[in-house]
């Protein structure tokens, strides 16, 4: 299944690349090449850090699923709490609008916290 997805993504990128080269619109070429390079880096890292198991022990069970759900519910509660406190604080201080970059930064940090937390839970 993984190989089919990989071949579909790489084939799609090369299809877009060939179309761009034939049409002569080279302005979008760096973004397509960056996508191809990014996928190549992800595939290389996946191949380097993936350990294959020889036994038939499942990778996760119901306890790990329960811990992940509990962790994600805690993260969601804390996130909603932080958002409410920040909105009330900004409203109290008189701000009527803020830059979206602050929201993007918050969501990026939240994503990294969730990914690191789930990785730690799965290793237990």
Residue pairs with C-beta under 8 A, 6 or more apart in sequence:
6 43
9 39
10 36
10 39
13 32
13 35
13 36
13 39
14 36
16 32
17 29
17 32
17 33
17 36
20 26
20 28
20 29
20 32
21 29
53 59
59 122
60 122
64 121
64 122
64 124
67 121
67 124
68 118
68 121
68 122
71 117
71 118
71 121
72 114
72 118
75 110
75 113
75 114
75 117
79 110
82 106
90 98
